[in-house]
């Protein structure tokens, strides 16, 4: 029973990635662009809202703690997206490195509500099997970057929970 369900899920992911023509490099590229562009759009929205309400951006952030938390998330996403755009090859070295990035980002992005990045991380974990499996360890830089971004996302998730309850 479990084997049949697992095979159906794998077939679904395989059809989806084939129809969208996605491989590990394209998934990482799209992931990087989303992390890089979404914060810019968020900041443009805050600037537009600031102009429409005749308040400074500083006042909007001070009066609404949720906006401050989302700003922290946007900064972390922007920096991570920029770093991924510049250093894609460092993350595509081997299966372990790529999978570590995708798992840590899946956890962090799902917690803060970035579902598109969560879906891309799941697809990236699935397609990671196409990368070569070597005995090389995961780069300490990749570990640090992935964990820092995930920890900031988890902390922002906790702050959001504190605001709600």
C-alpha positions, 0 to 999 in steps of 0.5 A: 500500500505504501509503495503504491502511494509513494510511486503515485507521488513520485509520478506526479512530481515527475510529470510536473517537473517534466511538463514545466521543464524543470531541473535542479539548476532551473529550480534554484534559479527560479527560487533565487529570483522569487527570493530576490524580487518578492521583497522588492515588490513588498517594499514598493507596496509599503512605499505606495501605502506610505504615500497614500496614507501620508505617513512615513515608512518609519511610522508605518513600521512602528505602528504595525508590528506585523509589518516590521516582522514581514520587513525582517523576513523580506530582508532575509529573503532578499539577502539570501536570494541575492547570494543564491543568484551570485553563487548558484554553482556552490549549491549545485556541487552535490546532492547533499548540499542542494538537499540541505539548502532545500530542506532548511528553506522548506521549513523556514519558508512554509512557517512564514507563509511563503508557499511558492518557495515551499513548493519550489523547495519540495520540487528541488528536494525531489529533483536533487536525486539527479545530482551526483552523490559524492562523499564531499561534506556540505560546505560550512558556508552553505550550512551557515547561510541556510541555517541563519535564514531558517533560524530568522524565519522560525524566529519571525514565525514565533513573533507572528504567533506572539502577535496573534495570541 
